[in-house]
Amino acid sequence: MNALELRKLNYEELGEKLEESKEELFNLRFQLVTNALDNTSRIAKVKRDVARVATVMREQEIAAWESQQEEA
C-alpha cells in the first residue's frame, strides 16, 4: 500500500495493518534463517511498509494533538 491509501484508513485499521506487517516480517525473517525464503527482497518491502504505516499513524496522532491544542 502507498501512503495515500494508508491515509484513508482510520487509526484502528492502521494499527491492525501494522500488526499484520510486523507478523509478516517476523515470518519472513524466520524463513530466512531456516533457508526457506526464496525472495529475500520481500523483507525490505515489508520493512518499508511497517515504517510507512507507523509514519501515517504518527501523522494522525500529531494532527489530533494539534486540534486538541487549538480547542483549549
PDB file of N, CA, C, O and CB in Angstrom:
ATOM      1  N   MET A   1       0.832  -1.183   0.000  1.00  0.00           N
ATOM      2  CA  MET A   1       0.000   0.000   0.000  1.00  0.00           C
ATOM      3  C   MET A   1       0.878   1.249   0.000  1.00  0.00           C
ATOM      4  O   MET A   1       1.947   1.274   0.609  1.00  0.00           O
ATOM      5  CB  MET A   1      -0.947  -0.003   1.211  1.00  0.00           C
ATOM      6  N   ASN A   2       0.415   2.262  -0.681  1.00  0.00           N
ATOM      7  CA  ASN A   2       1.159   3.505  -0.637  1.00  0.00           C
ATOM      8  C   ASN A   2       0.579   4.406   0.443  1.00  0.00           C
ATOM      9  O   ASN A   2      -0.455   4.094   1.033  1.00  0.00           O
ATOM     10  CB  ASN A   2       1.136   4.208  -2.007  1.00  0.00           C
ATOM     11  N   ALA A   3       1.247   5.519   0.696  1.00  0.00           N
ATOM     12  CA  ALA A   3       0.859   6.399   1.794  1.00  0.00           C
ATOM     13  C   ALA A   3      -0.527   6.995   1.576  1.00  0.00           C
ATOM     14  O   ALA A   3      -1.266   7.188   2.542  1.00  0.00           O
ATOM     15  CB  ALA A   3       1.881   7.511   1.959  1.00  0.00           C
ATOM     16  N   LEU A   4      -0.896   7.289   0.340  1.00  0.00           N
ATOM     17  CA  LEU A   4      -2.217   7.858   0.080  1.00  0.00           C
ATOM     18  C   LEU A   4      -3.326   6.894   0.479  1.00  0.00           C
ATOM     19  O   LEU A   4      -4.334   7.305   1.053  1.00  0.00           O
ATOM     20  CB  LEU A   4      -2.353   8.227  -1.393  1.00  0.00           C
ATOM     21  N   GLU A   5      -3.144   5.629   0.180  1.00  0.00           N
ATOM     22  CA  GLU A   5      -4.143   4.622   0.562  1.00  0.00           C
ATOM     23  C   GLU A   5      -4.197   4.468   2.080  1.00  0.00           C
ATOM     24  O   GLU A   5      -5.271   4.281   2.651  1.00  0.00           O
ATOM     25  CB  GLU A   5      -3.824   3.262  -0.100  1.00  0.00           C
ATOM     26  N   LEU A   6      -3.043   4.547   2.726  1.00  0.00           N
ATOM     27  CA  LEU A   6      -2.999   4.388   4.174  1.00  0.00           C
ATOM     28  C   LEU A   6      -3.660   5.561   4.885  1.00  0.00           C
ATOM     29  O   LEU A   6      -4.273   5.383   5.938  1.00  0.00           O
ATOM     30  CB  LEU A   6      -1.560   4.239   4.643  1.00  0.00           C
ATOM     31  N   ARG A   7      -3.540   6.753   4.324  1.00  0.00           N
ATOM     32  CA  ARG A   7      -4.127   7.929   4.960  1.00  0.00           C
ATOM     33  C   ARG A   7      -5.654   7.883   4.955  1.00  0.00           C
ATOM     34  O   ARG A   7      -6.294   8.600   5.724  1.00  0.00           O
ATOM     35  CB  ARG A   7      -3.649   9.190   4.261  1.00  0.00           C
ATOM     36  N   LYS A   8      -6.240   7.057   4.108  1.00  0.00           N
ATOM     37  CA  LYS A   8      -7.687   6.915   4.062  1.00  0.00           C
ATOM     38  C   LYS A   8      -8.214   6.022   5.185  1.00  0.00           C
ATOM     39  O   LYS A   8      -9.410   6.027   5.475  1.00  0.00           O
ATOM     40  CB  LYS A   8      -8.108   6.355   2.719  1.00  0.00           C
ATOM     41  N   LEU A   9      -7.327   5.261   5.812  1.00  0.00           N
ATOM     42  CA  LEU A   9      -7.725   4.350   6.875  1.00  0.00           C
ATOM     43  C   LEU A   9      -7.769   5.091   8.210  1.00  0.00           C
ATOM     44  O   LEU A   9      -7.066   6.082   8.405  1.00  0.00           O
ATOM     45  CB  LEU A   9      -6.759   3.151   6.953  1.00  0.00           C
ATOM     46  N   ASN A  10      -8.605   4.596   9.126  1.00  0.00           N
ATOM     47  CA  ASN A  10      -8.625   5.208  10.455  1.00  0.00           C
ATOM     48  C   ASN A  10      -7.510   4.590  11.308  1.00  0.00           C
ATOM     49  O   ASN A  10      -6.821   3.662  10.884  1.00  0.00           O
ATOM     50  CB  ASN A  10     -10.022   5.016  11.141  1.00  0.00           C
ATOM     51  N   TYR A  11      -7.355   5.130  12.512  1.00  0.00           N
ATOM     52  CA  TYR A  11      -6.238   4.746  13.370  1.00  0.00           C
ATOM     53  C   TYR A  11      -6.273   3.264  13.740  1.00  0.00           C
ATOM     54  O   TYR A  11      -5.233   2.608  13.786  1.00  0.00           O
ATOM     55  CB  TYR A  11      -6.242   5.588  14.630  1.00  0.00           C
ATOM     56  N   GLU A  12      -7.458   2.744  14.000  1.00  0.00           N
ATOM     57  CA  GLU A  12      -7.576   1.334  14.394  1.00  0.00           C
ATOM     58  C   GLU A  12      -7.196   0.410  13.234  1.00  0.00           C
ATOM     59  O   GLU A  12      -6.515  -0.596  13.430  1.00  0.00           O
ATOM     60  CB  GLU A  12      -9.014   1.024  14.870  1.00  0.00           C
ATOM     61  N   GLU A  13      -7.640   0.759  12.034  1.00  0.00           N
ATOM     62  CA  GLU A  13      -7.289  -0.049  10.860  1.00  0.00           C
ATOM     63  C   GLU A  13      -5.788   0.004  10.597  1.00  0.00           C
ATOM     64  O   GLU A  13      -5.187  -0.992  10.192  1.00  0.00           O
ATOM     65  CB  GLU A  13      -8.061   0.437   9.617  1.00  0.00           C
ATOM     66  N   LEU A  14      -5.190   1.163  10.827  1.00  0.00           N
ATOM     67  CA  LEU A  14      -3.734   1.275  10.671  1.00  0.00           C
ATOM     68  C   LEU A  14      -3.010   0.399  11.691  1.00  0.00           C
ATOM     69  O   LEU A  14      -1.992  -0.220  11.380  1.00  0.00           O
ATOM     70  CB  LEU A  14      -3.284   2.742  10.821  1.00  0.00           C
ATOM     71  N   GLY A  15      -3.542   0.354  12.900  1.00  0.00           N
ATOM     72  CA  GLY A  15      -2.944  -0.499  13.931  1.00  0.00           C
ATOM     73  C   GLY A  15      -2.998  -1.961  13.543  1.00  0.00           C
ATOM     74  O   GLY A  15      -2.038  -2.701  13.760  1.00  0.00           O
ATOM     75  N   GLU A  16      -4.116  -2.382  12.970  1.00  0.00           N
ATOM     76  CA  GLU A  16      -4.244  -3.763  12.503  1.00  0.00           C
ATOM     77  C   GLU A  16      -3.261  -4.043  11.369  1.00  0.00           C
ATOM     78  O   GLU A  16      -2.623  -5.095  11.332  1.00  0.00           O
ATOM     79  CB  GLU A  16      -5.684  -4.044  12.038  1.00  0.00           C
ATOM     80  N   LYS A  17      -3.147  -3.089  10.447  1.00  0.00           N
ATOM     81  CA  LYS A  17      -2.221  -3.239   9.313  1.00  0.00           C
ATOM     82  C   LYS A  17      -0.783  -3.319   9.815  1.00  0.00           C
ATOM     83  O   LYS A  17       0.018  -4.092   9.290  1.00  0.00           O
ATOM     84  CB  LYS A  17      -2.375  -2.060   8.316  1.00  0.00           C
ATOM     85  N   LEU A  18      -0.457  -2.525  10.828  1.00  0.00           N
ATOM     86  CA  LEU A  18       0.888  -2.548  11.399  1.00  0.00           C
ATOM     87  C   LEU A  18       1.191  -3.904  12.023  1.00  0.00           C
ATOM     88  O   LEU A  18       2.271  -4.459  11.819  1.00  0.00           O
ATOM     89  CB  LEU A  18       1.044  -1.439  12.445  1.00  0.00           C
ATOM     90  N   GLU A  19       0.246  -4.431  12.776  1.00  0.00           N
ATOM     91  CA  GLU A  19       0.440  -5.743  13.395  1.00  0.00           C
ATOM     92  C   GLU A  19       0.607  -6.838  12.344  1.00  0.00           C
ATOM     93  O   GLU A  19       1.459  -7.715  12.488  1.00  0.00           O
ATOM     94  CB  GLU A  19      -0.738  -6.075  14.310  1.00  0.00           C
ATOM     95  N   GLU A  20      -0.202  -6.789  11.293  1.00  0.00           N
ATOM     96  CA  GLU A  20      -0.086  -7.777  10.220  1.00  0.00           C
ATOM     97  C   GLU A  20       1.282  -7.699   9.556  1.00  0.00           C
ATOM     98  O   GLU A  20       1.904  -8.725   9.280  1.00  0.00           O
ATOM     99  CB  GLU A  20      -1.191  -7.570   9.176  1.00  0.00           C
ATOM    100  N   SER A  21       1.742  -6.497   9.304  1.00  0.00           N
ATOM    101  CA  SER A  21       3.034  -6.321   8.641  1.00  0.00           C
ATOM    102  C   SER A  21       4.171  -6.785   9.528  1.00  0.00           C
ATOM    103  O   SER A  21       5.120  -7.404   9.047  1.00  0.00           O
ATOM    104  CB  SER A  21       3.241  -4.863   8.251  1.00  0.00           C
ATOM    105  N   LYS A  22       4.087  -6.492  10.822  1.00  0.00           N
ATOM    106  CA  LYS A  22       5.130  -6.944  11.746  1.00  0.00           C
ATOM    107  C   LYS A  22       5.158  -8.466  11.834  1.00  0.00           C
ATOM    108  O   LYS A  22       6.227  -9.073  11.902  1.00  0.00           O
ATOM    109  CB  LYS A  22       4.910  -6.339  13.141  1.00  0.00           C
ATOM    110  N   GLU A  23       3.977  -9.073  11.832  1.00  0.00           N
ATOM    111  CA  GLU A  23       3.911 -10.536  11.870  1.00  0.00           C
ATOM    112  C   GLU A  23       4.503 -11.134  10.596  1.00  0.00           C
ATOM    113  O   GLU A  23       5.230 -12.126  10.644  1.00  0.00           O
ATOM    114  CB  GLU A  23       2.453 -11.007  12.053  1.00  0.00           C
ATOM    115  N   GLU A  24       4.184 -10.519   9.459  1.00  0.00           N
ATOM    116  CA  GLU A  24       4.745 -10.993   8.198  1.00  0.00           C
ATOM    117  C   GLU A  24       6.257 -10.854   8.191  1.00  0.00           C
ATOM    118  O   GLU A  24       6.960 -11.746   7.715  1.00  0.00           O
ATOM    119  CB  GLU A  24       4.141 -10.228   7.022  1.00  0.00           C
ATOM    120  N   LEU A  25       6.766  -9.741   8.715  1.00  0.00           N
ATOM    121  CA  LEU A  25       8.208  -9.533   8.780  1.00  0.00           C
ATOM    122  C   LEU A  25       8.870 -10.594   9.655  1.00  0.00           C
ATOM    123  O   LEU A  25       9.929 -11.119   9.310  1.00  0.00           O
ATOM    124  CB  LEU A  25       8.523  -8.130   9.314  1.00  0.00           C
ATOM    125  N   PHE A  26       8.248 -10.903  10.778  1.00  0.00           N
ATOM    126  CA  PHE A  26       8.770 -11.950  11.652  1.00  0.00           C
ATOM    127  C   PHE A  26       8.849 -13.284  10.916  1.00  0.00           C
ATOM    128  O   PHE A  26       9.858 -13.987  10.980  1.00  0.00           O
ATOM    129  CB  PHE A  26       7.895 -12.087  12.903  1.00  0.00           C
ATOM    130  N   ASN A  27       7.760 -13.621  10.213  1.00  0.00           N
ATOM    131  CA  ASN A  27       7.733 -14.884   9.479  1.00  0.00           C
ATOM    132  C   ASN A  27       8.779 -14.918   8.374  1.00  0.00           C
ATOM    133  O   ASN A  27       9.404 -15.952   8.142  1.00  0.00           O
ATOM    134  CB  ASN A  27       6.354 -15.119   8.889  1.00  0.00           C
ATOM    135  N   LEU A  28       8.972 -13.793   7.691  1.00  0.00           N
ATOM    136  CA  LEU A  28       9.985 -13.742   6.633  1.00  0.00           C
ATOM    137  C   LEU A  28      11.388 -13.909   7.211  1.00  0.00           C
ATOM    138  O   LEU A  28      12.224 -14.603   6.633  1.00  0.00           O
ATOM    139  CB  LEU A  28       9.889 -12.416   5.861  1.00  0.00           C
ATOM    140  N   ARG A  29      11.637 -13.281   8.338  1.00  0.00           N
ATOM    141  CA  ARG A  29      12.956 -13.428   8.978  1.00  0.00           C
ATOM    142  C   ARG A  29      13.178 -14.869   9.424  1.00  0.00           C
ATOM    143  O   ARG A  29      14.285 -15.396   9.316  1.00  0.00           O
ATOM    144  CB  ARG A  29      13.087 -12.472  10.189  1.00  0.00           C
ATOM    145  N   PHE A  30      12.127 -15.497   9.922  1.00  0.00           N
ATOM    146  CA  PHE A  30      12.225 -16.899  10.331  1.00  0.00           C
ATOM    147  C   PHE A  30      12.534 -17.782   9.119  1.00  0.00           C
ATOM    148  O   PHE A  30      13.369 -18.683   9.197  1.00  0.00           O
ATOM    149  CB  PHE A  30      10.912 -17.360  11.017  1.00  0.00           C
ATOM    150  N   GLN A  31      11.860 -17.518   8.012  1.00  0.00           N
ATOM    151  CA  GLN A  31      12.115 -18.280   6.790  1.00  0.00           C
ATOM    152  C   GLN A  31      13.533 -18.053   6.287  1.00  0.00           C
ATOM    153  O   GLN A  31      14.161 -18.974   5.764  1.00  0.00           O
ATOM    154  CB  GLN A  31      11.107 -17.900   5.704  1.00  0.00           C
ATOM    155  N   LEU A  32      14.041 -16.842   6.440  1.00  0.00           N
ATOM    156  CA  LEU A  32      15.402 -16.544   6.008  1.00  0.00           C
ATOM    157  C   LEU A  32      16.414 -17.365   6.797  1.00  0.00           C
ATOM    158  O   LEU A  32      17.364 -17.902   6.227  1.00  0.00           O
ATOM    159  CB  LEU A  32      15.699 -15.050   6.163  1.00  0.00           C
ATOM    160  N   VAL A  33      16.213 -17.461   8.086  1.00  0.00           N
ATOM    161  CA  VAL A  33      17.137 -18.199   8.940  1.00  0.00           C
ATOM    162  C   VAL A  33      17.092 -19.694   8.629  1.00  0.00           C
ATOM    163  O   VAL A  33      18.115 -20.375   8.696  1.00  0.00           O
ATOM    164  CB  VAL A  33      16.810 -17.956  10.417  1.00  0.00           C
ATOM    165  N   THR A  34      15.910 -20.200   8.291  1.00  0.00           N
ATOM    166  CA  THR A  34      15.778 -21.631   8.015  1.00  0.00           C
ATOM    167  C   THR A  34      16.010 -21.963   6.534  1.00  0.00           C
ATOM    168  O   THR A  34      15.766 -23.087   6.096  1.00  0.00           O
ATOM    169  CB  THR A  34      14.396 -22.113   8.439  1.00  0.00           C
ATOM    170  N   ASN A  35      16.479 -20.982   5.780  1.00  0.00           N
ATOM    171  CA  ASN A  35      16.770 -21.140   4.344  1.00  0.00           C
ATOM    172  C   ASN A  35      15.542 -21.567   3.537  1.00  0.00           C
ATOM    173  O   ASN A  35      15.664 -22.306   2.560  1.00  0.00           O
ATOM    174  CB  ASN A  35      17.882 -22.163   4.151  1.00  0.00           C
ATOM    175  N   ALA A  36      14.369 -21.105   3.945  1.00  0.00           N
ATOM    176  CA  ALA A  36      13.145 -21.426   3.221  1.00  0.00           C
ATOM    177  C   ALA A  36      12.632 -20.234   2.413  1.00  0.00           C
ATOM    178  O   ALA A  36      11.603 -20.333   1.745  1.00  0.00           O
ATOM    179  CB  ALA A  36      12.074 -21.891   4.194  1.00  0.00           C
ATOM    180  N   LEU A  37      13.342 -19.114   2.471  1.00  0.00           N
ATOM    181  CA  LEU A  37      12.893 -17.895   1.805  1.00  0.00           C
ATOM    182  C   LEU A  37      13.503 -17.808   0.413  1.00  0.00           C
ATOM    183  O   LEU A  37      14.724 -17.837   0.253  1.00  0.00           O
ATOM    184  CB  LEU A  37      13.262 -16.648   2.635  1.00  0.00           C
ATOM    185  N   ASP A  38      12.631 -17.699  -0.596  1.00  0.00           N
ATOM    186  CA  ASP A  38      13.104 -17.612  -1.968  1.00  0.00           C
ATOM    187  C   ASP A  38      13.366 -16.166  -2.381  1.00  0.00           C
ATOM    188  O   ASP A  38      14.360 -15.886  -3.051  1.00  0.00           O
ATOM    189  CB  ASP A  38      12.096 -18.250  -2.909  1.00  0.00           C
ATOM    190  N   ASN A  39      12.487 -15.247  -1.990  1.00  0.00           N
ATOM    191  CA  ASN A  39      12.581 -13.860  -2.414  1.00  0.00           C
ATOM    192  C   ASN A  39      12.994 -12.999  -1.222  1.00  0.00           C
ATOM    193  O   ASN A  39      12.145 -12.555  -0.450  1.00  0.00           O
ATOM    194  CB  ASN A  39      11.235 -13.370  -3.013  1.00  0.00           C
ATOM    195  N   THR A  40      14.286 -12.766  -1.074  1.00  0.00           N
ATOM    196  CA  THR A  40      14.781 -12.009   0.074  1.00  0.00           C
ATOM    197  C   THR A  40      14.449 -10.523  -0.014  1.00  0.00           C
ATOM    198  O   THR A  40      14.486  -9.829   1.002  1.00  0.00           O
ATOM    199  CB  THR A  40      16.274 -12.185   0.199  1.00  0.00           C
ATOM    200  N   SER A  41      14.129 -10.026  -1.187  1.00  0.00           N
ATOM    201  CA  SER A  41      13.790  -8.610  -1.307  1.00  0.00           C
ATOM    202  C   SER A  41      12.456  -8.298  -0.645  1.00  0.00           C
ATOM    203  O   SER A  41      12.156  -7.136  -0.374  1.00  0.00           O
ATOM    204  CB  SER A  41      13.752  -8.199  -2.771  1.00  0.00           C
ATOM    205  N   ARG A  42      11.666  -9.306  -0.388  1.00  0.00           N
ATOM    206  CA  ARG A  42      10.373  -9.115   0.266  1.00  0.00           C
ATOM    207  C   ARG A  42      10.554  -8.559   1.680  1.00  0.00           C
ATOM    208  O   ARG A  42       9.697  -7.823   2.169  1.00  0.00           O
ATOM    209  CB  ARG A  42       9.595 -10.441   0.311  1.00  0.00           C
ATOM    210  N   ILE A  43      11.662  -8.906   2.338  1.00  0.00           N
ATOM    211  CA  ILE A  43      11.926  -8.401   3.684  1.00  0.00           C
ATOM    212  C   ILE A  43      12.030  -6.884   3.662  1.00  0.00           C
ATOM    213  O   ILE A  43      11.433  -6.213   4.504  1.00  0.00           O
ATOM    214  CB  ILE A  43      13.218  -9.019   4.258  1.00  0.00           C
ATOM    215  N   ALA A  44      12.768  -6.340   2.723  1.00  0.00           N
ATOM    216  CA  ALA A  44      12.932  -4.889   2.626  1.00  0.00           C
ATOM    217  C   ALA A  44      11.605  -4.203   2.326  1.00  0.00           C
ATOM    218  O   ALA A  44      11.325  -3.132   2.864  1.00  0.00           O
ATOM    219  CB  ALA A  44      13.958  -4.540   1.547  1.00  0.00           C
ATOM    220  N   LYS A  45      10.798  -4.804   1.484  1.00  0.00           N
ATOM    221  CA  LYS A  45       9.493  -4.223   1.155  1.00  0.00           C
ATOM    222  C   LYS A  45       8.580  -4.183   2.371  1.00  0.00           C
ATOM    223  O   LYS A  45       7.885  -3.193   2.597  1.00  0.00           O
ATOM    224  CB  LYS A  45       8.827  -5.014   0.033  1.00  0.00           C
ATOM    225  N   VAL A  46       8.579  -5.244   3.145  1.00  0.00           N
ATOM    226  CA  VAL A  46       7.725  -5.294   4.331  1.00  0.00           C
ATOM    227  C   VAL A  46       8.238  -4.317   5.386  1.00  0.00           C
ATOM    228  O   VAL A  46       7.438  -3.690   6.081  1.00  0.00           O
ATOM    229  CB  VAL A  46       7.670  -6.731   4.905  1.00  0.00           C
ATOM    230  N   LYS A  47       9.564  -4.175   5.518  1.00  0.00           N
ATOM    231  CA  LYS A  47      10.111  -3.201   6.454  1.00  0.00           C
ATOM    232  C   LYS A  47       9.681  -1.787   6.077  1.00  0.00           C
ATOM    233  O   LYS A  47       9.371  -0.975   6.949  1.00  0.00           O
ATOM    234  CB  LYS A  47      11.638  -3.298   6.494  1.00  0.00           C
ATOM    235  N   ARG A  48       9.662  -1.497   4.793  1.00  0.00           N
ATOM    236  CA  ARG A  48       9.198  -0.183   4.335  1.00  0.00           C
ATOM    237  C   ARG A  48       7.715   0.001   4.633  1.00  0.00           C
ATOM    238  O   ARG A  48       7.283   1.092   5.004  1.00  0.00           O
ATOM    239  CB  ARG A  48       9.459  -0.012   2.828  1.00  0.00           C
ATOM    240  N   ASP A  49       6.936  -1.067   4.470  1.00  0.00           N
ATOM    241  CA  ASP A  49       5.509  -0.994   4.780  1.00  0.00           C
ATOM    242  C   ASP A  49       5.285  -0.692   6.262  1.00  0.00           C
ATOM    243  O   ASP A  49       4.423   0.113   6.614  1.00  0.00           O
ATOM    244  CB  ASP A  49       4.811  -2.307   4.396  1.00  0.00           C
ATOM    245  N   VAL A  50       6.058  -1.337   7.116  1.00  0.00           N
ATOM    246  CA  VAL A  50       5.950  -1.100   8.551  1.00  0.00           C
ATOM    247  C   VAL A  50       6.260   0.367   8.854  1.00  0.00           C
ATOM    248  O   VAL A  50       5.532   1.018   9.603  1.00  0.00           O
ATOM    249  CB  VAL A  50       6.905  -2.037   9.338  1.00  0.00           C
ATOM    250  N   ALA A  51       7.326   0.872   8.278  1.00  0.00           N
ATOM    251  CA  ALA A  51       7.707   2.265   8.504  1.00  0.00           C
ATOM    252  C   ALA A  51       6.662   3.221   7.952  1.00  0.00           C
ATOM    253  O   ALA A  51       6.364   4.242   8.571  1.00  0.00           O
ATOM    254  CB  ALA A  51       9.062   2.555   7.869  1.00  0.00           C
ATOM    255  N   ARG A  52       6.109   2.900   6.806  1.00  0.00           N
ATOM    256  CA  ARG A  52       5.095   3.760   6.187  1.00  0.00           C
ATOM    257  C   ARG A  52       3.836   3.830   7.053  1.00  0.00           C
ATOM    258  O   ARG A  52       3.278   4.909   7.253  1.00  0.00           O
ATOM    259  CB  ARG A  52       4.740   3.244   4.778  1.00  0.00           C
ATOM    260  N   VAL A  53       3.395   2.690   7.562  1.00  0.00           N
ATOM    261  CA  VAL A  53       2.211   2.667   8.414  1.00  0.00           C
ATOM    262  C   VAL A  53       2.478   3.428   9.708  1.00  0.00           C
ATOM    263  O   VAL A  53       1.633   4.199  10.163  1.00  0.00           O
ATOM    264  CB  VAL A  53       1.791   1.217   8.720  1.00  0.00           C
ATOM    265  N   ALA A  54       3.645   3.214  10.296  1.00  0.00           N
ATOM    266  CA  ALA A  54       3.982   3.914  11.538  1.00  0.00           C
ATOM    267  C   ALA A  54       4.034   5.421  11.318  1.00  0.00           C
ATOM    268  O   ALA A  54       3.623   6.185  12.192  1.00  0.00           O
ATOM    269  CB  ALA A  54       5.325   3.417  12.087  1.00  0.00           C
ATOM    270  N   THR A  55       4.526   5.854  10.180  1.00  0.00           N
ATOM    271  CA  THR A  55       4.595   7.276   9.868  1.00  0.00           C
ATOM    272  C   THR A  55       3.203   7.875   9.745  1.00  0.00           C
ATOM    273  O   THR A  55       2.949   8.955  10.279  1.00  0.00           O
ATOM    274  CB  THR A  55       5.380   7.502   8.580  1.00  0.00           C
ATOM    275  N   VAL A  56       2.307   7.201   9.058  1.00  0.00           N
ATOM    276  CA  VAL A  56       0.951   7.709   8.884  1.00  0.00           C
ATOM    277  C   VAL A  56       0.233   7.737  10.240  1.00  0.00           C
ATOM    278  O   VAL A  56      -0.520   8.667  10.526  1.00  0.00           O
ATOM    279  CB  VAL A  56       0.166   6.839   7.863  1.00  0.00           C
ATOM    280  N   MET A  57       0.467   6.725  11.062  1.00  0.00           N
ATOM    281  CA  MET A  57      -0.143   6.724  12.389  1.00  0.00           C
ATOM    282  C   MET A  57       0.351   7.917  13.202  1.00  0.00           C
ATOM    283  O   MET A  57      -0.430   8.569  13.895  1.00  0.00           O
ATOM    284  CB  MET A  57       0.166   5.406  13.127  1.00  0.00           C
ATOM    285  N   ARG A  58       1.632   8.196  13.117  1.00  0.00           N
ATOM    286  CA  ARG A  58       2.197   9.330  13.850  1.00  0.00           C
ATOM    287  C   ARG A  58       1.639  10.652  13.325  1.00  0.00           C
ATOM    288  O   ARG A  58       1.373  11.566  14.106  1.00  0.00           O
ATOM    289  CB  ARG A  58       3.730   9.325  13.746  1.00  0.00           C
ATOM    290  N   GLU A  59       1.462  10.758  12.015  1.00  0.00           N
ATOM    291  CA  GLU A  59       0.856  11.962  11.440  1.00  0.00           C
ATOM    292  C   GLU A  59      -0.532  12.194  12.016  1.00  0.00           C
ATOM    293  O   GLU A  59      -0.903  13.325  12.332  1.00  0.00           O
ATOM    294  CB  GLU A  59       0.781  11.851   9.911  1.00  0.00           C
ATOM    295  N   GLN A  60      -1.300  11.112  12.150  1.00  0.00           N
ATOM    296  CA  GLN A  60      -2.645  11.232  12.702  1.00  0.00           C
ATOM    297  C   GLN A  60      -2.611  11.619  14.177  1.00  0.00           C
ATOM    298  O   GLN A  60      -3.451  12.391  14.640  1.00  0.00           O
ATOM    299  CB  GLN A  60      -3.405   9.925  12.523  1.00  0.00           C
ATOM    300  N   GLU A  61      -1.640  11.081  14.913  1.00  0.00           N
ATOM    301  CA  GLU A  61      -1.503  11.448  16.318  1.00  0.00           C
ATOM    302  C   GLU A  61      -1.183  12.930  16.466  1.00  0.00           C
ATOM    303  O   GLU A  61      -1.758  13.608  17.317  1.00  0.00           O
ATOM    304  CB  GLU A  61      -0.417  10.604  16.986  1.00  0.00           C
ATOM    305  N   ILE A  62      -0.280  13.429  15.653  1.00  0.00           N
ATOM    306  CA  ILE A  62       0.101  14.842  15.706  1.00  0.00           C
ATOM    307  C   ILE A  62      -1.073  15.728  15.327  1.00  0.00           C
ATOM    308  O   ILE A  62      -1.309  16.756  15.961  1.00  0.00           O
ATOM    309  CB  ILE A  62       1.293  15.119  14.777  1.00  0.00           C
ATOM    310  N   ALA A  63      -1.811  15.333  14.294  1.00  0.00           N
ATOM    311  CA  ALA A  63      -2.973  16.114  13.878  1.00  0.00           C
ATOM    312  C   ALA A  63      -4.024  16.163  14.986  1.00  0.00           C
ATOM    313  O   ALA A  63      -4.623  17.211  15.227  1.00  0.00           O
ATOM    314  CB  ALA A  63      -3.581  15.527  12.598  1.00  0.00           C
ATOM    315  N   ALA A  64      -4.247  15.041  15.656  1.00  0.00           N
ATOM    316  CA  ALA A  64      -5.213  15.002  16.750  1.00  0.00           C
ATOM    317  C   ALA A  64      -4.748  15.876  17.904  1.00  0.00           C
ATOM    318  O   ALA A  64      -5.552  16.588  18.504  1.00  0.00           O
ATOM    319  CB  ALA A  64      -5.431  13.561  17.228  1.00  0.00           C
ATOM    320  N   TRP A  65      -3.463  15.829  18.219  1.00  0.00           N
ATOM    321  CA  TRP A  65      -2.904  16.646  19.298  1.00  0.00           C
ATOM    322  C   TRP A  65      -3.029  18.125  18.978  1.00  0.00           C
ATOM    323  O   TRP A  65      -3.392  18.924  19.841  1.00  0.00           O
ATOM    324  CB  TRP A  65      -1.436  16.284  19.543  1.00  0.00           C
ATOM    325  N   GLU A  66      -2.727  18.492  17.729  1.00  0.00           N
ATOM    326  CA  GLU A  66      -2.817  19.888  17.332  1.00  0.00           C
ATOM    327  C   GLU A  66      -4.257  20.402  17.383  1.00  0.00           C
ATOM    328  O   GLU A  66      -4.496  21.534  17.804  1.00  0.00           O
ATOM    329  CB  GLU A  66      -2.249  20.067  15.935  1.00  0.00           C
ATOM    330  N   SER A  67      -5.200  19.591  16.964  1.00  0.00           N
ATOM    331  CA  SER A  67      -6.598  20.011  17.028  1.00  0.00           C
ATOM    332  C   SER A  67      -7.065  20.146  18.466  1.00  0.00           C
ATOM    333  O   SER A  67      -7.888  21.006  18.780  1.00  0.00           O
ATOM    334  CB  SER A  67      -7.488  19.023  16.283  1.00  0.00           C
ATOM    335  N   GLN A  68      -6.543  19.302  19.334  1.00  0.00           N
ATOM    336  CA  GLN A  68      -6.874  19.383  20.759  1.00  0.00           C
ATOM    337  C   GLN A  68      -6.298  20.667  21.357  1.00  0.00           C
ATOM    338  O   GLN A  68      -6.951  21.312  22.178  1.00  0.00           O
ATOM    339  CB  GLN A  68      -6.335  18.141  21.521  1.00  0.00           C
ATOM    340  N   GLN A  69      -5.094  21.042  20.957  1.00  0.00           N
ATOM    341  CA  GLN A  69      -4.462  22.257  21.460  1.00  0.00           C
ATOM    342  C   GLN A  69      -5.191  23.514  20.998  1.00  0.00           C
ATOM    343  O   GLN A  69      -5.276  24.501  21.728  1.00  0.00           O
ATOM    344  CB  GLN A  69      -3.013  22.311  21.017  1.00  0.00           C
ATOM    345  N   GLU A  70      -5.713  23.463  19.779  1.00  0.00           N
ATOM    346  CA  GLU A  70      -6.451  24.613  19.248  1.00  0.00           C
ATOM    347  C   GLU A  70      -7.760  24.826  19.998  1.00  0.00           C
ATOM    348  O   GLU A  70      -8.194  25.964  20.180  1.00  0.00           O
ATOM    349  CB  GLU A  70      -6.731  24.425  17.754  1.00  0.00           C
ATOM    350  N   GLU A  71      -8.388  23.744  20.432  1.00  0.00           N
ATOM    351  CA  GLU A  71      -9.642  23.849  21.166  1.00  0.00           C
ATOM    352  C   GLU A  71      -9.434  24.432  22.557  1.00  0.00           C
ATOM    353  O   GLU A  71     -10.309  25.113  23.093  1.00  0.00           O
ATOM    354  CB  GLU A  71     -10.302  22.487  21.269  1.00  0.00           C
ATOM    355  N   ALA A  72      -8.278  24.162  23.130  1.00  0.00           N
ATOM    356  CA  ALA A  72      -8.011  24.603  24.511  1.00  0.00           C
ATOM    357  C   ALA A  72      -7.624  26.051  24.594  1.00  0.00           C
ATOM    358  O   ALA A  72      -7.370  26.561  25.686  1.00  0.00           O
ATOM    359  CB  ALA A  72      -6.924  23.772  25.123  1.00  0.00           C
TER     360      ALA A  72
END
